[in-house]
């Protein structure tokens, strides 16, 4: 799989964090990229949960009322 295209950008960071990262040899660009990727995953998860909250609640009520879906086909 080819590497993702990279683009230069400008960030403003807390000076103490940047100094410590440099002192510890942290690749700030990669660390920032990982942080942005985590923020994106978190936001997507939150949006998915918001969009599907009603369906999840409906399913949970269904399970609480009786048998889970396809329970009549289970062998255990």
N, C-alpha and C positions, 0 to 999 in steps of 0.2 A: 504494500500500500504506500503510495507516495506521501511524503511529508506534507503537512498542512502548510499553506502559504502563510508567511509571517509578515506582519506589518509593524512598522515603528510607530510608537505613540509616546506621549508625554504624561507622566504621573507626578502628582505631588504627594510626598510621603512624609510621615513624621521623621524629623531629622535624627532623633535618637534611634529609631528603628533602623533607618538606613545605615547609620554608623555601625550599629551592632551587627547588622547583616553583613556588611563589608568586612568587619573585623573577624567574623566567623567563617568567611568564605562562602556565604550564601549567594547563589545566583539569583539576584533580585528579579530579573526578568522572568525566569522560570517560576519563582515563588509567586510573583504577581499573577502569572498565567494560571497557575494551579488554583490560586485564590479566586480568580474570576470564574474558572471552570466550576469550582465548588458552589459559588454564588448562583451560577446559572442552573446547576442541578437542583439546588435548594428551591429556587424560584419556580422551576418547572414542576417540582414535586408539589409545592404549595398550590400552584394553579390547578394541577390535576386533581388534587384533593378537593379544592373548592368547586371545580366543575362537576365532580362525581360524588359530592357529599350526599345528595339526595338519593342516588342509586345505592350508595353504601348503607345509608340509614334504612332504606327499604329492605335491602337484603338482611341486615341485622335484625330487623323486626320479623322478617320471615323466619329466620333461624330461631329466634326466641319463641315464636308461636308453636313451633313443632319441629319437624324433621328438616335437616338440611337438604338442599337440592340433590336429587338422584340417590337419596339414602335407600330407596327401595331396591336399587340395583347393586348395592354393596354386598360383598360376601362375608363381611366381618361384623 
